[in-house]
Amino acid sequence: MKIVMIGQKGIPTKSGGIEKHVESLAIELTKLGHEIIVYTRPYYTDKNLSKYKGVKLISLPSLHTKHLDAASHTILATLHALLMVRNIDIIHYHGIGPSMFLWLPRILNPRLRVFSTFHCQDYYHQKWSFVARTMLKLGELCSIYLPHKTIVVSKGLKRYVDKKYNRKSIYIPNGTRLLSGEKSFPTQSDKESLTWWRIKPKGYILTVSRLVRHKGIHTLINAYKKLDEKTQKTKKLVIVGDTAFTDDYVKELKLISQNNPNIIFTGQQTGRALRILFQNAYLFVHPSESEGLSLSLLEALGYGLPILSSDIPANLELVRNCGFIFKKGNREDLYKKLSLILDLPASVLNKKAHLAKKRVAQYDWKKIAKRTEKIYEDSLILAKSRIALRLKAKKA
């Protein structure tokens, strides 16, 4: 099969859940023998990079502004795929914003099978204006009614689509790389790398997120600041992530941190640096107020970290019975849960971490790619049978 993916900023991933999803899925589908084309944006992926781990990359420009970036790139990528790329079987849109334009291939090339993955209800994110939220809701309608198949990444989103729209969606979750065979102790190299941020193995609480308001980082900082000074010194707070057209919010976060030496902003991290930060953390906190199915939370589960997350449905789907929960947006409750967890014996945390590793086994990218491949194949077979029936009817 020849499959085109549109909606992501690009790969390899620097930041962003959709980007990580597309990268992992595209690589696994390539290993299964399919030709995958991923459209990229030059500010995110080097425009001279034409291939990554077997996946073909096509760089196209965008209007790199908060409101026009995704829309302009999606339109251009769609037209390029339809007019310049031959023998495509499937165009797969990622995100409800980009899905607003999937009517283009439905009209211009009805032969193509068109898919949409509903990753998140983005219009709940506080960075968007009223007009942007309205357009995202329109994108949601397109994502549900126009593609041949709609995929959702969480059971909560499936319930939402099935109930609100009375439409059948396909649940295929986000995934993570399983790490059961890797070391569980820090190497000397890891320790030396951590000193860059003035932290030690198991001496910090970790959160990994884009720095946007709905991720709840301000709630985490305010709760952490209520811990006593001795606890803060032994368990620093490490915040991994960067702005997403949200510079004012990042300034706010640094202001409320009040130059606290125990609150460390590392900026965006990838590859080995991110692995080390995950692998040597004492606790992972995910304070988000809105999610589809968090890839950073899945990654933390994969590393076998104890988890403290907000009680939104998408998080409960992952951490129920294998993590700790606090009330969404509630600074006081988060502070109490942090204090409780930091006082627990290591045996209790190790038990939770063991349960987390067992839970995450079902989110293996290899399994997810095979499920996606099956949906693609079934859709193409159905299309061919319908064409054959129409031809037979014409001859009759």
C-alpha positions as CSV (number, residue, x, y, z in Angstrom):
1,M,0.0,0.0,0.0
2,K,1.0,3.6,-0.6
3,I,-0.1,5.7,2.3
4,V,0.2,9.5,2.7
5,M,0.0,11.1,6.2
6,I,-1.0,14.8,6.6
7,G,-1.5,17.0,9.6
8,Q,1.7,16.5,11.5
9,K,4.5,19.1,11.6
10,G,7.0,16.5,10.7
11,I,9.3,13.7,11.8
12,P,11.7,12.9,13.5
13,T,9.8,14.1,16.5
14,K,11.0,17.2,18.4
15,S,7.7,17.8,20.3
16,G,4.0,17.1,20.0
17,G,1.8,14.1,20.5
18,I,0.6,13.8,16.9
19,E,4.2,14.0,15.6
20,K,5.3,11.2,17.9
21,H,2.2,9.1,16.9
22,V,2.8,9.6,13.2
23,E,6.5,8.9,13.4
24,S,6.0,5.6,15.3
25,L,3.1,4.4,13.2
26,A,4.8,5.3,9.9
27,I,8.1,3.5,10.8
28,E,6.2,0.4,11.9
29,L,4.0,0.4,8.7
30,T,7.2,0.8,6.7
31,K,8.6,-2.3,8.4
32,L,5.5,-4.2,7.3
33,G,6.3,-3.4,3.7
34,H,4.2,-0.4,2.9
35,E,5.3,2.9,1.3
36,I,4.7,5.7,3.7
37,I,4.9,9.4,2.8
38,V,4.9,12.0,5.6
39,Y,4.5,15.7,4.8
40,T,6.8,18.0,6.9
41,R,7.2,21.7,7.6
42,P,10.7,23.3,7.1
43,Y,10.8,25.0,10.5
44,Y,10.2,21.6,12.2
45,T,12.0,19.1,9.9
46,D,15.1,19.9,7.8
47,K,13.8,20.4,4.3
48,N,16.8,18.5,2.9
49,L,15.8,15.4,4.8
50,S,14.0,13.2,2.3
51,K,13.9,9.9,4.2
52,Y,13.8,8.9,7.8
53,K,14.0,5.2,8.9
54,G,12.5,4.1,5.6
55,V,9.7,6.7,5.6
56,K,9.6,9.2,2.6
57,L,9.5,12.8,3.7
58,I,8.2,15.7,1.5
59,S,8.8,19.2,2.8
60,L,6.3,21.9,2.0
61,P,6.1,25.5,3.4
62,S,3.4,26.8,5.7
63,L,2.2,30.2,6.9
64,H,4.0,29.8,10.2
65,T,1.6,31.6,12.5
66,K,-0.5,30.4,15.4
67,H,-3.8,30.2,13.4
68,L,-2.6,29.5,9.8
69,D,0.2,27.1,10.2
70,A,-1.7,23.8,10.2
71,A,-4.4,24.9,7.8
72,S,-2.0,26.3,5.1
73,H,0.2,23.3,5.3
74,T,-2.7,20.8,5.1
75,I,-4.2,22.4,2.0
76,L,-0.8,22.5,0.3
77,A,0.1,18.9,1.2
78,T,-3.3,17.7,0.1
79,L,-3.1,19.3,-3.3
80,H,0.5,18.1,-3.7
81,A,-0.5,14.6,-2.9
82,L,-3.4,14.7,-5.3
83,L,-1.6,16.3,-8.2
84,M,2.0,15.3,-7.9
85,V,2.2,11.8,-6.2
86,R,1.1,8.8,-8.2
87,N,-0.7,5.6,-7.2
88,I,-1.7,6.6,-3.7
89,D,-4.0,4.2,-2.0
90,I,-4.8,6.0,1.2
91,I,-4.6,9.6,2.6
92,H,-4.6,9.6,6.4
93,Y,-5.3,12.9,8.2
94,H,-4.2,13.4,11.8
95,G,-6.0,15.8,14.1
96,I,-9.4,17.5,13.8
97,G,-7.9,20.7,12.5
98,P,-6.3,19.2,9.4
99,S,-9.3,16.9,8.9
100,M,-11.3,20.1,8.0
101,F,-9.8,19.7,4.5
102,L,-10.3,16.1,3.9
103,W,-13.2,16.9,1.6
104,L,-10.6,17.8,-1.0
105,P,-9.5,14.3,-1.8
106,R,-13.1,13.0,-1.5
107,I,-14.2,15.4,-4.3
108,L,-11.0,15.5,-6.4
109,N,-10.2,11.8,-6.3
110,P,-13.1,9.7,-5.1
111,R,-11.0,6.5,-5.8
112,L,-8.8,7.2,-2.8
113,R,-9.6,5.9,0.6
114,V,-9.5,8.7,3.2
115,F,-8.9,8.2,6.9
116,S,-8.9,10.6,9.9
117,T,-7.5,10.0,13.3
118,F,-9.3,12.0,16.1
119,H,-6.5,12.6,18.6
120,C,-8.0,15.2,20.9
121,Q,-10.8,17.8,21.4
122,D,-8.4,20.6,20.7
123,Y,-11.1,23.3,21.0
124,Y,-10.9,22.9,24.8
125,H,-7.4,24.1,24.7
126,Q,-7.2,27.6,26.2
127,K,-4.7,29.0,23.7
128,W,-7.4,29.1,20.9
129,S,-9.7,32.1,20.2
130,F,-13.4,31.8,19.6
131,V,-13.0,31.7,15.9
132,A,-10.3,29.1,16.1
133,R,-12.4,26.9,18.4
134,T,-15.3,27.2,16.0
135,M,-13.1,26.1,13.1
136,L,-11.8,23.2,15.1
137,K,-15.4,22.1,15.9
138,L,-16.0,22.2,12.1
139,G,-12.9,20.1,11.7
140,E,-14.4,17.6,14.2
141,L,-17.6,17.3,12.1
142,C,-15.5,16.7,9.0
143,S,-13.4,14.1,10.8
144,I,-16.6,12.2,11.8
145,Y,-18.7,12.5,8.7
146,L,-16.4,12.7,5.7
147,P,-13.7,10.0,5.9
148,H,-14.2,6.4,5.0
149,K,-13.0,5.5,8.5
150,T,-12.6,7.5,11.7
151,I,-10.0,6.3,14.2
152,V,-10.0,7.5,17.8
153,V,-7.0,7.1,20.2
154,S,-8.9,6.6,23.4
155,K,-12.0,4.8,24.7
156,G,-13.3,8.1,26.0
157,L,-13.2,9.6,22.5
158,K,-14.9,6.6,21.1
159,R,-17.8,6.9,23.6
160,Y,-18.0,10.6,22.7
161,V,-18.2,10.0,19.0
162,D,-20.6,7.1,19.3
163,K,-23.0,8.9,21.6
164,K,-22.9,12.5,20.2
165,Y,-22.8,11.6,16.5
166,N,-24.3,8.1,16.5
167,R,-21.4,7.1,14.2
168,K,-19.2,4.1,14.4
169,S,-15.5,4.9,15.1
170,I,-12.6,2.6,15.4
171,Y,-10.6,2.6,18.6
172,I,-6.8,2.2,18.0
173,P,-4.9,3.8,20.9
174,N,-1.6,5.7,21.0
175,G,1.4,3.5,21.7
176,T,4.8,3.5,23.3
177,R,8.1,1.6,22.9
178,L,8.2,-1.2,25.5
179,L,11.4,-1.0,27.6
180,S,11.3,-4.2,29.7
181,G,14.7,-5.3,28.6
182,E,16.6,-2.1,29.4
183,K,18.6,-1.3,32.4
184,S,16.9,-0.1,35.6
185,F,19.9,1.6,37.1
186,P,21.8,4.8,36.1
187,T,25.2,4.5,34.4
188,Q,28.0,6.9,35.2
189,S,27.3,8.6,31.8
190,D,23.7,9.1,32.9
191,K,24.8,10.7,36.2
192,E,27.2,13.0,34.4
193,S,24.5,14.1,32.0
194,L,22.0,14.8,34.8
195,T,24.5,17.2,36.5
196,W,23.9,19.5,33.5
197,W,20.6,20.3,35.1
198,R,21.9,20.0,38.7
199,I,19.9,16.9,39.4
200,K,20.7,13.3,40.5
201,P,19.1,9.9,39.8
202,K,15.8,9.5,41.7
203,G,16.3,13.1,43.0
204,Y,13.6,14.8,41.0
205,I,9.9,14.8,40.0
206,L,9.4,14.9,36.2
207,T,6.7,16.3,33.9
208,V,7.0,16.3,30.1
209,S,4.6,18.5,28.1
210,R,4.2,21.3,25.7
211,L,4.0,24.5,27.8
212,V,0.4,25.4,27.1
213,R,-2.2,26.2,29.7
214,H,-4.4,23.2,29.4
215,K,-1.5,21.0,30.3
216,G,-1.8,22.3,33.9
217,I,1.9,23.0,34.5
218,H,1.0,26.1,36.6
219,T,-1.1,23.9,38.9
220,L,1.9,21.6,39.4
221,I,4.3,24.5,40.1
222,N,2.0,26.1,42.7
223,A,1.4,22.7,44.4
224,Y,5.1,21.9,44.4
225,K,6.0,25.3,46.0
226,K,3.9,24.3,49.0
227,L,6.2,21.4,49.8
228,D,8.7,22.1,52.6
229,E,12.2,23.4,51.6
230,K,13.9,20.1,52.6
231,T,11.6,18.1,50.4
232,Q,12.1,20.4,47.5
233,K,15.9,20.1,47.8
234,T,15.8,16.3,47.8
235,K,13.1,16.0,45.1
236,K,13.5,18.8,42.6
237,L,10.8,19.6,39.9
238,V,12.0,19.1,36.4
239,I,9.8,20.5,33.6
240,V,10.6,19.3,30.1
241,G,8.9,21.1,27.2
242,D,8.7,24.4,25.3
243,T,6.3,27.0,23.9
244,A,3.7,26.2,21.3
245,F,2.9,29.8,20.3
246,T,2.4,30.3,24.0
247,D,5.3,32.6,25.0
248,D,3.1,34.6,27.5
249,Y,2.2,31.4,29.3
250,V,5.9,30.3,29.5
251,K,6.7,33.7,31.0
252,E,3.9,33.2,33.5
253,L,5.3,29.8,34.5
254,K,8.8,31.2,35.1
255,L,7.3,34.1,37.0
256,I,5.4,31.9,39.5
257,S,8.5,29.8,39.9
258,Q,10.1,32.9,41.4
259,N,13.7,31.8,40.5
260,N,13.3,28.8,42.7
261,P,16.5,26.8,42.2
262,N,14.6,23.5,42.8
263,I,12.3,24.2,39.8
264,I,14.2,23.4,36.6
265,F,13.0,24.2,33.0
266,T,15.1,22.0,30.6
267,G,13.3,23.2,27.4
268,Q,12.5,20.7,24.7
269,Q,14.4,17.5,24.9
270,T,14.6,14.5,22.6
271,G,16.6,11.3,22.1
272,R,19.1,10.3,24.7
273,A,18.6,13.3,26.9
274,L,14.9,12.6,27.2
275,R,15.5,8.9,27.8
276,I,17.9,9.7,30.7
277,L,15.4,12.2,32.2
278,F,12.6,9.6,32.1
279,Q,14.7,6.7,33.2
280,N,16.1,8.3,36.3
281,A,13.0,10.2,37.6
282,Y,11.5,9.4,41.0
283,L,8.0,10.3,40.1
284,F,6.2,11.4,36.9
285,V,3.4,13.9,37.3
286,H,0.8,14.6,34.5
287,P,-1.4,17.5,35.5
288,S,-3.2,18.0,32.2
289,E,-6.8,19.3,32.1
290,S,-7.5,18.0,28.5
291,E,-6.1,15.0,26.6
292,G,-6.8,12.5,23.9
293,L,-4.4,9.9,25.1
294,S,-1.2,11.3,26.4
295,L,2.0,9.9,24.8
296,S,4.2,11.3,27.5
297,L,2.1,9.5,30.1
298,L,2.3,6.3,28.1
299,E,6.1,6.8,27.9
300,A,6.4,7.2,31.6
301,L,4.4,4.0,32.1
302,G,6.7,2.3,29.7
303,Y,9.7,3.3,31.8
304,G,8.0,1.9,34.9
305,L,7.7,5.2,36.7
306,P,5.3,5.8,39.6
307,I,2.6,8.1,38.2
308,L,0.5,10.9,39.6
309,S,-2.0,12.3,37.1
310,S,-5.1,14.4,37.0
311,D,-8.5,12.6,37.0
312,I,-9.6,13.3,33.4
313,P,-11.1,10.3,31.6
314,A,-8.1,9.9,29.2
315,N,-5.7,9.7,32.1
316,L,-7.9,7.3,34.1
317,E,-8.0,5.0,31.1
318,L,-4.2,4.6,31.5
319,V,-3.4,4.9,35.2
320,R,-6.5,3.5,37.0
321,N,-5.3,1.0,39.6
322,C,-1.6,1.4,38.7
323,G,-1.0,5.1,39.6
324,F,-2.1,7.9,41.9
325,I,-4.8,10.4,41.0
326,F,-5.6,14.0,42.0
327,K,-8.6,16.3,41.1
328,K,-8.0,18.2,37.8
329,G,-6.9,21.8,38.3
330,N,-6.9,21.4,42.1
331,R,-3.7,22.8,43.5
332,E,-4.4,21.8,47.1
333,D,-5.3,18.2,46.2
334,L,-2.2,17.9,44.0
335,Y,-0.1,19.2,46.9
336,K,-1.6,16.6,49.3
337,K,-1.0,13.7,46.9
338,L,2.6,14.8,46.3
339,S,3.2,15.0,50.0
340,L,1.6,11.6,50.5
341,I,3.6,9.9,47.7
342,L,6.9,11.4,48.7
343,D,6.4,9.9,52.2
344,L,5.6,6.4,50.9
345,P,8.1,3.5,51.3
346,A,9.9,2.5,48.1
347,S,8.2,-0.9,48.1
348,V,4.8,0.7,47.5
349,L,6.1,2.8,44.6
350,N,7.8,-0.2,43.2
351,K,4.5,-2.2,43.2
352,K,2.8,0.7,41.4
353,A,5.6,0.8,38.8
354,H,5.3,-2.9,38.2
355,L,1.6,-2.6,37.6
356,A,2.3,0.3,35.2
357,K,4.6,-1.9,33.1
358,K,2.1,-4.6,32.9
359,R,-0.6,-2.1,31.9
360,V,1.4,-0.6,29.1
361,A,2.1,-3.9,27.3
362,Q,-1.1,-3.5,25.3
363,Y,0.1,-0.2,23.8
364,D,3.0,-1.7,21.8
365,W,3.4,0.2,18.5
366,K,4.0,-3.0,16.6
367,K,0.5,-4.3,17.5
368,I,-1.0,-0.9,16.8
369,A,0.5,-0.7,13.3
370,K,-0.8,-4.2,12.5
371,R,-4.3,-3.2,13.6
372,T,-4.1,0.0,11.5
373,E,-2.8,-2.0,8.5
374,K,-5.8,-4.4,8.9
375,I,-8.2,-1.4,8.8
376,Y,-6.5,0.0,5.7
377,E,-6.7,-3.4,3.9
378,D,-10.3,-4.1,4.8
379,S,-11.3,-0.6,3.5
380,L,-9.4,-1.2,0.2
381,I,-10.9,-4.6,-0.3
382,L,-14.4,-3.2,0.3
383,A,-13.8,-0.4,-2.2
384,K,-12.6,-2.9,-4.8
385,S,-15.7,-5.2,-4.3
386,R,-18.0,-2.2,-4.7
387,I,-16.3,-1.2,-7.9
388,A,-16.6,-4.8,-9.2
389,L,-20.3,-4.9,-8.3
390,R,-20.9,-1.6,-10.2
391,L,-19.1,-2.8,-13.3
392,K,-21.0,-6.1,-13.2
393,A,-24.3,-4.1,-12.9
394,K,-23.4,-1.9,-15.9
395,K,-22.6,-5.0,-18.0
396,A,-25.9,-6.5,-17.0
